[in-house]
């Protein structure tokens, strides 16, 4: 969810009815699907790629996974299924019922739950994933990183994050839009490039590691700093 595009305006009146274009797209296995910014502009969402098999960029991340893996914002479950096939214990979580159902249909394990809710195995996960722009979950990357720090093992827990392609750090509100009249409920989101992600990670108890890219997708490896504690925590539902 990165590139800005133009789609027709969808003005909302005071009696606007919201639907779930994201769920519709996952059930169909294809787009178009956009994230419309509340402050103007539109970001593309690559739902066709999310519903396909893992690509070379995805595989560059999966090869770095260790032990038990928690996929945060798993979507339709392509990475959950691929990790399961590679012999990992893996759980996907997503707040969208259609995403969890599609993951289960592929044989993957998934829960319909927010990362800020109580989760199985807290403090025991060896690896956590934030792919496809999911560092934006909740609209507060620092709070998200603090929370994930409590989910992974304090002894070398690993977090693999996909960052924005551009040097950016912004918090915004968006809503899903299929360009055909369906609009989702607005929600907080964030976009974070590699430089900003390094700074935020270091401030929340993570040690930034390797940075790599495949095509136009960028990734950063974060490791849990031994004995570190973040200065603050904030829970968002």
Secondary structure in CASP SS format (residue, H / E / C, confidence):
PFRMAT SS
TARGET T0000
AUTHOR 0000-0000-0000
METHOD secondary structure of the structure
MODEL  1
X C 1.00
X C 1.00
X C 1.00
X E 1.00
X C 1.00
X C 1.00
X C 1.00
X C 1.00
X C 1.00
X C 1.00
X C 1.00
X C 1.00
X C 1.00
X C 1.00
X C 1.00
X C 1.00
X C 1.00
X C 1.00
X C 1.00
X C 1.00
X H 1.00
X H 1.00
X H 1.00
X H 1.00
X H 1.00
X H 1.00
X H 1.00
X H 1.00
X C 1.00
X C 1.00
X C 1.00
X C 1.00
X C 1.00
X E 1.00
X E 1.00
X E 1.00
X E 1.00
X C 1.00
X C 1.00
X C 1.00
X C 1.00
X E 1.00
X E 1.00
X E 1.00
X C 1.00
X C 1.00
X H 1.00
X H 1.00
X H 1.00
X H 1.00
X C 1.00
X C 1.00
X C 1.00
X C 1.00
X C 1.00
X H 1.00
X H 1.00
X H 1.00
X H 1.00
X H 1.00
X H 1.00
X H 1.00
X C 1.00
X C 1.00
X C 1.00
X C 1.00
X C 1.00
X C 1.00
X E 1.00
X E 1.00
X E 1.00
X E 1.00
X C 1.00
X C 1.00
X C 1.00
X C 1.00
X C 1.00
X H 1.00
X H 1.00
X H 1.00
X H 1.00
X H 1.00
X H 1.00
X H 1.00
X H 1.00
X C 1.00
X C 1.00
X C 1.00
X C 1.00
X E 1.00
X E 1.00
X E 1.00
X E 1.00
X E 1.00
X C 1.00
X C 1.00
X H 1.00
X H 1.00
X H 1.00
X H 1.00
X H 1.00
X H 1.00
X H 1.00
X H 1.00
X H 1.00
X C 1.00
X C 1.00
X C 1.00
X C 1.00
X E 1.00
X E 1.00
X E 1.00
X C 1.00
X C 1.00
X C 1.00
X C 1.00
X C 1.00
X C 1.00
X C 1.00
X C 1.00
X C 1.00
X C 1.00
X C 1.00
X C 1.00
X E 1.00
X C 1.00
X E 1.00
X E 1.00
X E 1.00
X E 1.00
X C 1.00
X C 1.00
X C 1.00
X H 1.00
X H 1.00
X H 1.00
X H 1.00
X H 1.00
X H 1.00
X C 1.00
X H 1.00
X H 1.00
X H 1.00
X H 1.00
X H 1.00
X H 1.00
X H 1.00
X H 1.00
X H 1.00
X C 1.00
X C 1.00
X E 1.00
X C 1.00
X C 1.00
X C 1.00
X C 1.00
X C 1.00
X E 1.00
X E 1.00
X E 1.00
X E 1.00
X E 1.00
X E 1.00
X E 1.00
X C 1.00
X C 1.00
X C 1.00
X C 1.00
X E 1.00
X E 1.00
X E 1.00
X E 1.00
X E 1.00
X E 1.00
X E 1.00
X E 1.00
X E 1.00
X C 1.00
X C 1.00
X C 1.00
X C 1.00
X C 1.00
X E 1.00
X C 1.00
X C 1.00
X C 1.00
X E 1.00
X E 1.00
X E 1.00
X E 1.00
X E 1.00
X E 1.00
X E 1.00
X H 1.00
X H 1.00
X H 1.00
X H 1.00
X H 1.00
X H 1.00
X H 1.00
X H 1.00
X H 1.00
X H 1.00
X C 1.00
X C 1.00
X E 1.00
X E 1.00
X E 1.00
X E 1.00
X E 1.00
X E 1.00
X E 1.00
X E 1.00
X E 1.00
X C 1.00
X C 1.00
X E 1.00
X E 1.00
X E 1.00
X E 1.00
X E 1.00
X E 1.00
X E 1.00
X E 1.00
X C 1.00
X C 1.00
X C 1.00
X C 1.00
X C 1.00
X C 1.00
X C 1.00
X C 1.00
X C 1.00
X C 1.00
X C 1.00
X C 1.00
X C 1.00
END
